[in-house]
């Protein structure tokens, strides 16, 4: 794969043509100019994400592809080179999906497993990384209430208090929302139903003065939210 070609390709195009190998190479190209200690932290995060999500899939692809796209998007399109934010982006689903394995506990309550996993991220990296991951980790849901509604309430509350977590979540949302056309019909309908009501809140959060992104990055994200909403409407209203 030619480096210049990979650097010019949209992320989902890399996924379709080159798969996980292409996304890995694109990530390594993006972080190639980072200081050595920051690269080492990112490589460690990628290795951990690879191990934790080794058997996970997102319908048509390895789950790691999603994590790589989320991190690459933050660098390429948001202009963010904050190594802790990028580390948390690679690991943003680690606590939610693999708390026992990450926290090295055989059993425990949801809260005990979550706390152990968060503590392990703080030990391996630093407390800022672990708290960023906590902010984008879903809580245990009340089984008597609508899960999608609880998800949206959690996202609104956690992103309200953590501006850097907004950066990770909007990249995650873009991958799921704009990328909704890259999955099966059933998954697309489910995702559109879950994510469509969150678009206005994300627009408001992105536009806040304390959201740590340039105006160009914010404009890019708002355009992507518009595109996601168009796709949700086509799926749900069409």
URCOR-V681215 format. One line per field, one symbol per residue. phi: phi as a letter, one per 30 degrees, with the letter a starting at -180 (. if undefined). burial: + if it has 16 or more other ideal C-beta (glycine too) atoms within 10 Angstrom, else -. A space follows every 10 residues. Layout:
BEGIN
phi: ???
burial: ???
END
This chain:
BEGIN
phi: .deddddcde dddeeddcid eddddddddd cdcdeedddd dddddddddd ddcecdbchc addeeddddd ddedddccic bddddddddd cdcdddcbdd dddhcdblde dddddddddd ddddbadded dddedccddd dddcbddddd edddeddddd cbeddddddd dedddddddd dcbddddddd ddddceddee ddeddddddd ddbddddddd dddddddddd dddddccd
burial: -----+--+- ++-++--+-+ -++++++--+ +--+---+-- ++--++-+++ -++----+-- ++++++++++ +++++-++-+ -+++++++++ +++++--++- -++------- --++++++-+ ++-++---++ +++++++-+- -------+-- ++-++--++- -+++++++++ ++++++++++ -++----+-- ++-+++-++- -++-++---- +-+---++-+ +--++--++- ++--+---
END
